[in-house]
């Protein structure tokens, strides 16, 4: 990363935060706690959707539609799910799954 120049992008700090989450193995820990919720494999790993939602909120996002700010910068964030995928992911989580996600987050916090 460098300042100035041609390829200036917004939210580059979120990219660094996402890389940190990757180094901690956050998506993998969450993935072990999120069951597949349909008959077919999802296009987007639900744990990665949740990590991208965390990045979105860290960047000031308040609604599922705010994920579009990450989608607009694929060079930084790769493939990002649509707001409807984020919505479905969140509202399909069962209470016991959410409890498992909190446990995984506690595990990451303890590691840090």
MODELLER restraints for C-alpha pairs under 7 A, 6 or more apart:
rsr = mdl.restraints
at = mdl.atoms
rsr.add(forms.Gaussian(group=physical.xy_distance, feature=features.Distance(at['CA:14:A'], at['CA:55:A']), mean=6.16, stdev=0.5))
rsr.add(forms.Gaussian(group=physical.xy_distance, feature=features.Distance(at['CA:14:A'], at['CA:59:A']), mean=6.78, stdev=0.5))
rsr.add(forms.Gaussian(group=physical.xy_distance, feature=features.Distance(at['CA:15:A'], at['CA:76:A']), mean=6.05, stdev=0.5))
rsr.add(forms.Gaussian(group=physical.xy_distance, feature=features.Distance(at['CA:15:A'], at['CA:77:A']), mean=6.62, stdev=0.5))
rsr.add(forms.Gaussian(group=physical.xy_distance, feature=features.Distance(at['CA:18:A'], at['CA:55:A']), mean=6.76, stdev=0.5))
rsr.add(forms.Gaussian(group=physical.xy_distance, feature=features.Distance(at['CA:24:A'], at['CA:108:A']), mean=6.96, stdev=0.5))
rsr.add(forms.Gaussian(group=physical.xy_distance, feature=features.Distance(at['CA:26:A'], at['CA:108:A']), mean=6.84, stdev=0.5))
rsr.add(forms.Gaussian(group=physical.xy_distance, feature=features.Distance(at['CA:27:A'], at['CA:47:A']), mean=5.26, stdev=0.5))
rsr.add(forms.Gaussian(group=physical.xy_distance, feature=features.Distance(at['CA:27:A'], at['CA:48:A']), mean=5.52, stdev=0.5))
rsr.add(forms.Gaussian(group=physical.xy_distance, feature=features.Distance(at['CA:27:A'], at['CA:51:A']), mean=6.44, stdev=0.5))
rsr.add(forms.Gaussian(group=physical.xy_distance, feature=features.Distance(at['CA:29:A'], at['CA:104:A']), mean=5.86, stdev=0.5))
rsr.add(forms.Gaussian(group=physical.xy_distance, feature=features.Distance(at['CA:30:A'], at['CA:47:A']), mean=5.29, stdev=0.5))
rsr.add(forms.Gaussian(group=physical.xy_distance, feature=features.Distance(at['CA:30:A'], at['CA:101:A']), mean=5.97, stdev=0.5))
rsr.add(forms.Gaussian(group=physical.xy_distance, feature=features.Distance(at['CA:30:A'], at['CA:104:A']), mean=6.12, stdev=0.5))
rsr.add(forms.Gaussian(group=physical.xy_distance, feature=features.Distance(at['CA:31:A'], at['CA:47:A']), mean=4.81, stdev=0.5))
rsr.add(forms.Gaussian(group=physical.xy_distance, feature=features.Distance(at['CA:33:A'], at['CA:97:A']), mean=6.31, stdev=0.5))
rsr.add(forms.Gaussian(group=physical.xy_distance, feature=features.Distance(at['CA:33:A'], at['CA:100:A']), mean=5.68, stdev=0.5))
rsr.add(forms.Gaussian(group=physical.xy_distance, feature=features.Distance(at['CA:33:A'], at['CA:101:A']), mean=6.12, stdev=0.5))
rsr.add(forms.Gaussian(group=physical.xy_distance, feature=features.Distance(at['CA:34:A'], at['CA:46:A']), mean=6.95, stdev=0.5))
rsr.add(forms.Gaussian(group=physical.xy_distance, feature=features.Distance(at['CA:34:A'], at['CA:47:A']), mean=6.79, stdev=0.5))
rsr.add(forms.Gaussian(group=physical.xy_distance, feature=features.Distance(at['CA:34:A'], at['CA:97:A']), mean=6.27, stdev=0.5))
rsr.add(forms.Gaussian(group=physical.xy_distance, feature=features.Distance(at['CA:44:A'], at['CA:81:A']), mean=6.81, stdev=0.5))
rsr.add(forms.Gaussian(group=physical.xy_distance, feature=features.Distance(at['CA:46:A'], at['CA:89:A']), mean=6.53, stdev=0.5))
rsr.add(forms.Gaussian(group=physical.xy_distance, feature=features.Distance(at['CA:49:A'], at['CA:81:A']), mean=6.73, stdev=0.5))
rsr.add(forms.Gaussian(group=physical.xy_distance, feature=features.Distance(at['CA:49:A'], at['CA:86:A']), mean=6.46, stdev=0.5))
rsr.add(forms.Gaussian(group=physical.xy_distance, feature=features.Distance(at['CA:53:A'], at['CA:67:A']), mean=6.96, stdev=0.5))
rsr.add(forms.Gaussian(group=physical.xy_distance, feature=features.Distance(at['CA:56:A'], at['CA:66:A']), mean=6.85, stdev=0.5))
rsr.add(forms.Gaussian(group=physical.xy_distance, feature=features.Distance(at['CA:56:A'], at['CA:67:A']), mean=5.87, stdev=0.5))
rsr.add(forms.Gaussian(group=physical.xy_distance, feature=features.Distance(at['CA:64:A'], at['CA:83:A']), mean=5.06, stdev=0.5))
rsr.add(forms.Gaussian(group=physical.xy_distance, feature=features.Distance(at['CA:64:A'], at['CA:86:A']), mean=6.33, stdev=0.5))
rsr.add(forms.Gaussian(group=physical.xy_distance, feature=features.Distance(at['CA:64:A'], at['CA:87:A']), mean=6.17, stdev=0.5))
rsr.add(forms.Gaussian(group=physical.xy_distance, feature=features.Distance(at['CA:65:A'], at['CA:83:A']), mean=4.97, stdev=0.5))
rsr.add(forms.Gaussian(group=physical.xy_distance, feature=features.Distance(at['CA:67:A'], at['CA:83:A']), mean=6.05, stdev=0.5))
rsr.add(forms.Gaussian(group=physical.xy_distance, feature=features.Distance(at['CA:70:A'], at['CA:77:A']), mean=6.33, stdev=0.5))
rsr.add(forms.Gaussian(group=physical.xy_distance, feature=features.Distance(at['CA:70:A'], at['CA:80:A']), mean=6.72, stdev=0.5))
rsr.add(forms.Gaussian(group=physical.xy_distance, feature=features.Distance(at['CA:71:A'], at['CA:79:A']), mean=6.93, stdev=0.5))
rsr.add(forms.Gaussian(group=physical.xy_distance, feature=features.Distance(at['CA:71:A'], at['CA:80:A']), mean=5.17, stdev=0.5))
